Amino acid sequence: AGFAVGIVDKDKIINGKNIKPGDKLIGLASSGVHSNGFSLVRKLYTDLNEEFNGEEVWKTLITPTKIYVKPVLSILDKFKVKGMAHITGGGFIENVPRMFNGRENLTAVIEKESYKLPEIFLEMERLGVNREHMYNTFNMGIGFILCVDEKDVNEILSELKECGEEAYEIG
């Protein structure tokens, strides 16, 4: 286990206070299941050597969690980011609203068809897990979300691509 502590200038804190209706959400692709929801994963996969996409399923399940600090710092250097959410335990449903900083007049509308779901999540659905439940447990292919002004979306997507990231306007 580990943790990190950091500091930020008060005027650079991203706390959601500048988010307004009509702002856009950009999702950065995850590298897989990441490290959340493994109690459910262990119930689904009792034989970790079973085949999935031409290899043992355990190889897909232990894909290292992507770390987003470098691409996010690159975006923060060049654009105004109004909110951020790391999609960890609790999936979309618990993590996205946190970027609104308790402002109940705001809500996120995620366009689930705006990106391709990774095969591992489709396989879990085939094994009997309700997709809506998975959005409350897993990252569902999006590991980090940025909330930005609509006018910046295309430039941010381009910058993220230059950083080697798959990213999508998701809502």
Phi, psi and chi 1 to 4 in degrees:
 res  aa     phi    psi   chi1   chi2   chi3   chi4
   1 ALA       -  155.0      -      -      -      -
   2 GLY  -161.5  172.5      -      -      -      -
   3 PHE  -154.7  167.4   71.3   93.9      -      -
   4 ALA  -135.0  149.8      -      -      -      -
   5 VAL  -124.9  139.5  176.1      -      -      -
   6 GLY  -141.4  173.4      -      -      -      -
   7 ILE  -129.0  156.9   61.0  169.9      -      -
   8 VAL  -146.9  143.9   64.5      -      -      -
   9 ASP   -61.5  138.6  -68.1  -25.7      -      -
  10 LYS   -54.1  -39.0 -166.0  171.3 -173.8  176.2
  11 ASP   -75.5   -5.0   62.9  -26.2      -      -
  12 LYS  -108.0    3.2  -67.9 -176.0  178.4 -179.6
  13 ILE   -66.2  132.2  -67.4  174.4      -      -
  14 ILE  -102.1  103.9  -61.3  170.0      -      -
  15 ASN  -124.4   11.3   59.8   11.4      -      -
  16 GLY    83.8   -4.5      -      -      -      -
  17 LYS   -66.8  -21.6   70.5  178.7 -178.6 -178.6
  18 ASN   -96.2    0.8  -66.0  -40.1      -      -
  19 ILE   -69.2  137.9  -64.1  174.3      -      -
  20 LYS  -135.7  159.5   65.4 -179.3 -175.6  -17.7
  21 PRO   -55.1  137.5  -26.9   36.2      -      -
  22 GLY    97.1  -12.7      -      -      -      -
  23 ASP   -64.3  158.8  -75.9  -22.0      -      -
  24 LYS  -109.7  152.6  -61.8  -61.7 -179.9  179.7
  25 LEU  -109.1  128.9  -59.3  175.9      -      -
  26 ILE  -112.7  126.7  -66.6  176.8      -      -
  27 GLY  -104.5  131.9      -      -      -      -
  28 LEU   -95.9  132.3  -76.9   73.7      -      -
  29 ALA   -62.2  143.1      -      -      -      -
  30 SER   -84.5  170.2   69.8      -      -      -
  31 SER   -96.9    4.5   55.2      -      -      -
  32 GLY   145.8 -145.7      -      -      -      -
  33 VAL   -67.2  -24.8  177.3      -      -      -
  34 HIS    62.9 -141.9  -74.0 -175.9      -      -
  35 SER  -115.2   18.9   57.0      -      -      -
  36 ASN  -117.4  147.4  -63.5  100.4      -      -
  37 GLY    86.5   16.6      -      -      -      -
  38 PHE   -74.1  -16.3  -90.2   84.3      -      -
  39 SER   -64.3  -43.5  -65.8      -      -      -
  40 LEU   -68.9  -41.8  177.0   55.5      -      -
  41 VAL   -58.1  -43.5  166.6      -      -      -
  42 ARG   -64.5  -31.5  -77.5 -167.7  -57.8  -88.9
  43 LYS   -71.6  -35.2  -71.4  179.0 -176.5  175.6
  44 LEU   -75.2  -39.6  -67.8  171.6      -      -
  45 TYR  -113.6   90.9  -64.0  101.3      -      -
  46 THR   -83.4  -21.9   55.8      -      -      -
  47 ASP  -116.7   98.1  177.7    5.7      -      -
  48 LEU   -70.9   -7.0  -65.8  174.2      -      -
  49 ASN   -92.9   -1.2  -70.4  -46.7      -      -
  50 GLU   -63.0  152.7   75.4  179.3   66.8      -
  51 GLU   -76.9  137.2 -170.5  -88.8  -29.1      -
  52 PHE  -146.5  119.4  174.8   74.0      -      -
  53 ASN    51.4   41.2  -77.3  -12.6      -      -
  54 GLY    85.8    4.7      -      -      -      -
  55 GLU  -148.1  176.1   60.7 -175.2   13.5      -
  56 GLU   -66.3  140.2  -63.8   93.9  -15.6      -
  57 VAL   -60.5  -30.3   71.6      -      -      -
  58 TRP   -59.2  -31.2   68.4  -95.2      -      -
  59 LYS   -65.5  -36.2  -68.7 -179.8 -179.8  177.4
  60 THR   -72.7  -41.6  -62.3      -      -      -
  61 LEU   -67.4  -26.7  -65.3  173.0      -      -
  62 ILE  -100.7   15.9   66.2  161.1      -      -
  63 THR   -53.7  128.2  -59.7      -      -      -
  64 PRO   -58.5  144.7  -24.8   34.3      -      -
  65 THR   -66.6  128.0  -61.7      -      -      -
  66 LYS   -68.0  139.2 -176.9 -177.3  -79.1 -170.2
  67 ILE  -105.0  129.7  -54.4  -61.9      -      -
  68 TYR  -100.8    4.3  -60.9   95.2      -      -
  69 VAL   -60.2  -44.9   67.0      -      -      -
  70 LYS   -65.1  -50.3  -72.9 -178.3 -178.5  178.6
  71 PRO   -65.4  -35.6   17.9  -27.6      -      -
  72 VAL   -67.5  -42.8  169.7      -      -      -
  73 LEU   -61.5  -37.2  -74.5  174.7      -      -
  74 SER   -61.9  -42.5  176.9      -      -      -
  75 ILE   -67.0  -43.2  -64.2  -56.6      -      -
  76 LEU   -62.4  -30.1  -68.1  173.8      -      -
  77 ASP   -68.8  -25.6  -79.1  -16.1      -      -
  78 LYS  -116.8  -17.3  -62.1  172.6 -175.5  171.1
  79 PHE  -137.5  160.9  -58.3   93.6      -      -
  80 LYS   -88.1  116.4 -179.1  174.9  177.2  141.5
  81 VAL  -103.8  128.9  173.7      -      -      -
  82 LYS   -95.2  -24.5  -61.2  178.6  176.6 -171.9
  83 GLY  -160.2  155.2      -      -      -      -
  84 MET  -143.4  146.4  -61.1 -173.4  -67.5      -
  85 ALA  -144.6  125.2      -      -      -      -
  86 HIS   -88.3  123.4 -167.4 -161.2      -      -
  87 ILE   -87.5   95.8  -50.5  -54.8      -      -
  88 THR  -116.2 -148.1   59.6      -      -      -
  89 GLY   -54.6  133.9      -      -      -      -
  90 GLY   101.1   -7.3      -      -      -      -
  91 GLY    55.6 -154.2      -      -      -      -
  92 PHE   -63.1  -42.9  -81.3   68.5      -      -
  93 ILE   -62.8  -38.2  -65.9  167.8      -      -
  94 GLU   -92.4  -29.9  -71.2 -177.8   24.6      -
  95 ASN   -88.6  -39.2  -69.5  -72.5      -      -
  96 VAL   -61.4  -46.0  174.9      -      -      -
  97 PRO   -61.4  -22.1  -24.8   34.9      -      -
  98 ARG   -61.8  -28.4  -70.4 -176.8 -173.3  147.3
  99 MET   -70.8  -14.6   80.8  170.2   77.4      -
 100 PHE   -84.1   -3.6  -59.8  142.1      -      -
 101 ASN    56.2   42.2 -161.8   12.8      -      -
 102 GLY    80.5    2.6      -      -      -      -
 103 ARG   -80.2  101.7  -66.2  170.8   52.1 -148.2
 104 GLU   -73.4   -9.7  -65.2 -179.8   13.5      -
 105 ASN   -81.7   -2.3   63.3  -37.3      -      -
 106 LEU  -111.1  148.1  -66.0  173.0      -      -
 107 THR  -148.0  157.6 -171.1      -      -      -
 108 ALA  -100.7  141.6      -      -      -      -
 109 VAL  -116.8  107.5  177.3      -      -      -
 110 ILE   -94.9  125.4  -55.0  -69.0      -      -
 111 GLU   -89.2   94.7  -62.2  167.7   12.9      -
 112 LYS   -63.2  -21.2  -65.3  176.4 -174.8  171.4
 113 GLU   -88.4    5.1  -55.5  -56.6  -42.5      -
 114 SER   -80.8   -7.1   61.2      -      -      -
 115 TYR  -149.1  161.9   68.7   97.9      -      -
 116 LYS   -86.8  128.0 -173.4  175.4 -173.0  -99.0
 117 LEU   -69.2  133.6  -82.4  178.2      -      -
 118 PRO   -61.4  146.9  -25.9   36.4      -      -
 119 GLU   -56.3  -34.2  -83.0  -64.5  -44.6      -
 120 ILE   -61.5  -34.7 -168.9   65.5      -      -
 121 PHE   -75.0  -35.4  -61.9  115.1      -      -
 122 LEU   -65.0  -37.4  -64.4  172.5      -      -
 123 GLU   -66.0  -40.1  179.8   63.3   16.6      -
 124 MET   -63.0  -36.9  -72.0 -177.7 -158.2      -
 125 GLU   -64.6  -41.9 -174.7  176.0   39.6      -
 126 ARG   -62.4  -29.5  -76.0 -170.3  -75.6  -85.4
 127 LEU   -80.5   -0.6  -68.4  172.2      -      -
 128 GLY   114.5    2.5      -      -      -      -
 129 VAL   -85.3  129.7 -177.7      -      -      -
 130 ASN   -64.6  131.7  174.9  -76.7      -      -
 131 ARG   -60.0  -41.5 -174.1  175.7  -71.1 -165.8
 132 GLU   -62.3  -37.7  -67.8  -53.1  -48.5      -
 133 HIS   -62.4  -38.7  175.2   68.8      -      -
 134 MET   -64.8  -33.3  -71.5 -163.9  -60.4      -
 135 TYR   -66.7  -15.3  -85.2   99.1      -      -
 136 ASN  -100.6    0.8 -163.3   42.9      -      -
 137 THR  -122.9  -43.7  -56.0      -      -      -
 138 PHE  -112.3  170.6  -60.2  109.9      -      -
 139 ASN   -79.9  -15.1   65.2   60.3      -      -
 140 MET    54.4   31.5  -61.5  -57.3  -75.8      -
 141 GLY    96.9   -5.1      -      -      -      -
 142 ILE  -121.1  115.3  -61.7  -65.5      -      -
 143 GLY   -95.4  -20.0      -      -      -      -
 144 PHE  -152.4  141.1 -158.9   88.9      -      -
 145 ILE  -126.8  136.4  -64.7  176.0      -      -
 146 LEU  -112.5  138.2  -57.1  169.3      -      -
 147 CYS  -106.0  123.1 -178.0      -      -      -
 148 VAL  -138.8  167.1  -59.5      -      -      -
 149 ASP   -68.4  142.1 -166.6  -76.2      -      -
 150 GLU   -54.1  -37.3 -178.0  175.1   18.6      -
 151 LYS   -66.7  -18.2   70.1  176.4  176.1   50.9
 152 ASP   -97.3   -6.6  -65.6  -30.9      -      -
 153 VAL   -56.3  -53.1  168.7      -      -      -
 154 ASN   -63.6  -40.2  -70.3  -27.4      -      -
 155 GLU   -66.8  -39.1  -73.4 -176.5   78.3      -
 156 ILE   -66.8  -43.8  -68.6  172.6      -      -
 157 LEU   -59.3  -40.5  -71.2  171.5      -      -
 158 SER   -64.6  -44.0  179.3      -      -      -
 159 GLU   -62.6  -42.5  176.6   71.4   20.4      -
 160 LEU   -63.9  -38.4  -71.6  167.2      -      -
 161 LYS   -62.2  -41.8 -173.9  174.8 -177.7  178.8
 162 GLU   -62.4  -29.0  -74.7 -177.5   33.8      -
 163 CYS   -81.0   -0.4  -69.5      -      -      -
 164 GLY    86.3   14.7      -      -      -      -
 165 GLU   -98.5  143.5  -65.6  -65.4  -37.0      -
 166 GLU   -87.3  125.1  -74.2 -177.7   59.3      -
 167 ALA  -143.8  153.1      -      -      -      -
 168 TYR  -141.5  148.2  -44.9   89.9      -      -
 169 GLU   -78.7  117.1 -179.8 -178.6  -20.1      -
 170 ILE  -114.9   -2.0   63.7  167.5      -      -
 171 GLY   171.3      -      -      -      -      -
